[in-house]
Amino acid sequence: MLEESSISREEAEEMAACFARVREKIKKAAGEREVKLLAATKTVSAEKINYAVDHLGLDCIGENRVQELLEKYDALHKDNLRIDFIGSLQTNKVKYIIDKVDMIHSVDSLKLAQEIDRRAEKIGRVMDVLVEVNIGREASKGGVLPEDLPALLDALDSLEHISVCGMMVIPPKIEAGDAPEKYFTESFQIFLDIFRKKYHNRERTPILSMGMSDSYEIAVENGSDLVRIGSALFGKRNYTAKAESIKTEE
Ligand SMILES: *Cc1c(COP(=O)(O)O)cnc(C)c1O
């Protein structure tokens, strides 16, 4: 079965076991709810991604560097694959991905939204976006501060070529003494108060993108609709020399 793939049988078996384990845990945490699994595929080869698409039912990936996405893009088996952009995005790079991705998770300024809108209009599409909220108020992270969110959403109303589909968060590491669900419950409350209220009359209900390898069960228990999981599916990331050079370019 692996004849046209360059990944080893061990890698294939390991990946299959990881996918099964993660899906089982998501299912347990989600109960009756429908929770989407997005595989965060930075540093993961196109061969590995394709194996997961062809054999493990993977149908949604997220890349977070423009350069890396462009390098892998042609090789990916895209027929049944949704490709999201989940990393921080510079305005001047929107043009490279506007025709390649299905959703951008990291909109955190009007300027970036305007550029996505402009580029989407040019190619005659509407781009699905999530607004990233900096729930931990960390200077090192992207995202709009919670108090600035309503004004940003109001400004986005006028952009006809983006569709605001919900909210994304990357919570800080939990400090000793904090409840482990702290940032997830705070995020869910903002999501309910602002997104669910504002967009309640939409055909598609808004989604909350929250939870990574170290936290997805607790994120799902606290209202996440979509988890972005990398290392729990593909193993510890191996930042090769190549990936490092990509990293510093951005
Ligand atoms: C890498 C990444 C993830 C997944 O991280 P893991 O800890 O490997 O699961 C999720 N979201 C974003 C934005 C990422 O860059």
The ligand as an ORCA input file, in Angstrom:
! r2SCAN-3c Opt
* xyz 0 1
  C       1.664     24.799     15.514
  C       0.332     25.359     15.773
  C      -0.669     24.586     16.373
  C      -0.458     23.154     16.831
  O       0.504     23.066     17.820
  P       0.794     21.658     18.588
  O       1.196     22.060     19.933
  O       1.871     20.990     17.816
  O      -0.466     20.894     18.556
  C      -1.915     25.168     16.556
  N      -2.169     26.437     16.190
  C      -1.235     27.221     15.621
  C      -1.586     28.617     15.243
  C       0.048     26.698     15.393
  O       0.982     27.476     14.838
*
